[in-house]
Amino acid sequence: MSTATLKHVGWVLRGNAVTAGAALVTLLLVVIAILGPAIAPHDPLTSNVANALTPPSAEHWFGTDRLGRDIFSRVLVATRLDLGIAVAAVILSFAIGTAIGGAAGYLGGRFDKITGRAVDVVMAFPLFVLAMALVAALGNRVENVVYATAIINLPFYIRFARAEVNVRRDLGWVEAARASGNGKAAVLFRFLLPNVMPAMMVQISLNLGWSILNAAGLSFIGLGVQPPTPEWGIMVAEGARFITTGYWWTVAFPGLALVATVLCFNLLGDGLRDMLDPRMRT
């Protein structure tokens, strides 16, 4: 990363406290995801029924669950899994969806029509219900949650890339690239798609939050990651039965982790657009 780019990023962060806060929280989440198992004060899988449902204390900062497991340790360790599922699903859907949508917007014709109808079919289903059906058919494994989440995210990238490329495909600099001897694939992947990346960053950031919610929702209803694996959706589902009896911490802390992460990615989207948009550097 060049010095000019770093200065521009610093300028954006200094001018927008919300973006700076979201960036700091994102960095913290990445650190926790990497170091979570190493810095967790207790084994997230070790049960101690005699210590079940104890409130937050100096020993157990977030209290314990129905099996006496430390909630703070489980929240820390679950960060790696939830972020890993979201990032893997978004990378997969972004790579495939951008390529398909960009090709549809640039080539037009029959390929564009077929792509549009296929996207309409997928979007006709409630997306979370479609994810439920896919995971139920494929099996309750982490990789299947990733595939299902990627599939329901594909229409967003296909439509977005198609629209952005379609607007730019007849501009002067694209014509110049074609006149210089570049083939269709080169024009698309070397010139058009890189120019839609700043706008795409907002979609990626929003989809990261949506993917985390989707993975947690599947686990909440028993179709995602299975117990006793630490995962925010599982922890909320397990603690929900105790919230009416006063054991609020069993739901509050994993729920807050989920809310904070999704909110962070949503707030970060606009900041990423400003950081990557060349027009903001003048």
Disulfide bonds with the S-S distance in Angstrom:
none
